[in-house]
Amino acid sequence: MKENVLKDKSYQFALSIISFYKYMIESKKEYILSKQILRSGTSIGAMVEEANQAESKSDFIHKLSVANKEANETNYWLRLLHNSDLVTNEHLPLQKDCQEIIRLLTSIIKSAKLNMKK
């Protein structure tokens, strides 16, 4: 079976987000922002999974675009939590992973759009 880097990275990222959520509610007693990041961070991979089953090229692009929006929202929550000093630098790898997923999604979406025009 062909390796799907985006699918693997988004799945691993979702697992990391779940662990981060548990940390936030258990250690920091932070329930509102952590719920937001759980929702957006885990939906990235779900949309990537849906995109892999897309019915058309435009459906594929749409689903990856939604995943990209969710990734950007997740990045926002991660920055907010870090800049508000609710989390420490030890959680910066999550932000880097999220930014890498955003770059991958952006690149794939651009390529797919170019291939549609051909």
C-alpha positions as semicolon CSV with decimal commas, in nm:
position;residue;x (nm);y (nm);z (nm)
1;M;0,000;0,000;0,000
2;K;0,125;0,348;-0,089
3;E;0,241;0,567;0,202
4;N;0,028;0,873;0,270
5;V;0,241;1,120;0,465
6;L;-0,043;1,366;0,525
7;K;-0,277;1,094;0,648
8;D;-0,011;0,956;0,885
9;K;0,096;1,297;1,016
10;S;-0,259;1,418;1,073
11;Y;-0,346;1,096;1,258
12;Q;-0,038;1,118;1,481
13;F;-0,114;1,485;1,538
14;A;-0,469;1,397;1,650
15;L;-0,327;1,149;1,902
16;S;-0,092;1,420;2,032
17;I;-0,383;1,664;2,058
18;I;-0,582;1,412;2,262
19;S;-0,286;1,376;2,502
20;F;-0,252;1,754;2,517
21;Y;-0,625;1,786;2,593
22;K;-0,595;1,538;2,880
23;Y;-0,297;1,734;3,015
24;M;-0,488;2,062;2,994
25;I;-0,795;1,939;3,180
26;E;-0,609;1,732;3,440
27;S;-0,306;1,953;3,513
28;K;-0,423;2,302;3,420
29;K;-0,795;2,264;3,488
30;E;-0,855;2,446;3,159
31;Y;-1,176;2,323;2,995
32;I;-1,292;2,580;2,740
33;L;-0,987;2,640;2,521
34;S;-0,875;2,279;2,553
35;K;-1,212;2,162;2,417
36;Q;-1,172;2,397;2,119
37;I;-0,828;2,262;2,038
38;L;-0,947;1,903;2,079
39;R;-1,228;1,963;1,830
40;S;-1,023;2,142;1,565
41;G;-0,705;1,937;1,612
42;T;-0,874;1,602;1,570
43;S;-1,095;1,710;1,280
44;I;-0,790;1,773;1,058
45;G;-0,725;1,401;1,023
46;A;-1,094;1,324;0,984
47;M;-1,117;1,562;0,687
48;V;-0,800;1,414;0,535
49;E;-0,962;1,068;0,563
50;E;-1,275;1,202;0,394
51;A;-1,067;1,363;0,119
52;N;-0,910;1,026;0,042
53;Q;-1,260;0,899;-0,033
54;A;-1,367;1,205;-0,231
55;E;-1,614;1,160;-0,514
56;S;-1,442;1,408;-0,744
57;K;-1,134;1,627;-0,770
58;S;-1,332;1,931;-0,654
59;D;-1,469;1,732;-0,358
60;F;-1,109;1,632;-0,273
61;I;-0,996;1,995;-0,285
62;H;-1,295;2,107;-0,076
63;K;-1,234;1,850;0,197
64;L;-0,862;1,932;0,215
65;S;-0,951;2,302;0,228
66;V;-1,170;2,234;0,531
67;A;-0,882;2,037;0,687
68;N;-0,657;2,337;0,620
69;K;-0,904;2,571;0,793
70;E;-0,915;2,338;1,094
71;A;-0,534;2,324;1,101
72;N;-0,512;2,702;1,097
73;E;-0,769;2,724;1,377
74;T;-0,570;2,469;1,578
75;N;-0,253;2,670;1,522
76;Y;-0,437;2,978;1,652
77;W;-0,540;2,799;1,974
78;L;-0,188;2,665;2,024
79;R;-0,040;3,015;1,983
80;L;-0,301;3,162;2,216
81;L;-0,234;2,905;2,487
82;H;0,140;2,953;2,457
83;N;0,131;3,334;2,450
84;S;-0,107;3,346;2,746
85;D;0,144;3,137;2,945
86;L;-0,106;2,855;2,998
87;V;0,146;2,615;2,847
88;T;0,524;2,611;2,839
89;N;0,778;2,574;2,563
90;E;0,764;2,196;2,600
91;H;0,443;2,209;2,394
92;L;0,600;2,400;2,104
93;P;0,653;2,078;1,904
94;L;0,274;2,058;1,871
95;Q;0,275;2,400;1,709
96;K;0,558;2,299;1,475
97;D;0,374;1,980;1,379
98;C;0,060;2,181;1,308
99;Q;0,250;2,426;1,090
100;E;0,403;2,135;0,897
101;I;0,056;1,992;0,834
102;I;-0,060;2,336;0,713
103;R;0,232;2,348;0,468
104;L;0,153;1,999;0,339
105;L;-0,217;2,077;0,298
106;T;-0,145;2,406;0,123
107;S;0,094;2,237;-0,118
108;I;-0,143;1,950;-0,198
109;I;-0,438;2,187;-0,250
110;K;-0,234;2,409;-0,485
111;S;-0,116;2,107;-0,686
112;A;-0,466;1,963;-0,708
113;K;-0,605;2,296;-0,829
114;L;-0,332;2,323;-1,094
115;N;-0,400;1,967;-1,212
116;M;-0,772;2,047;-1,243
117;K;-0,696;2,328;-1,488
118;K;-0,497;2,099;-1,719
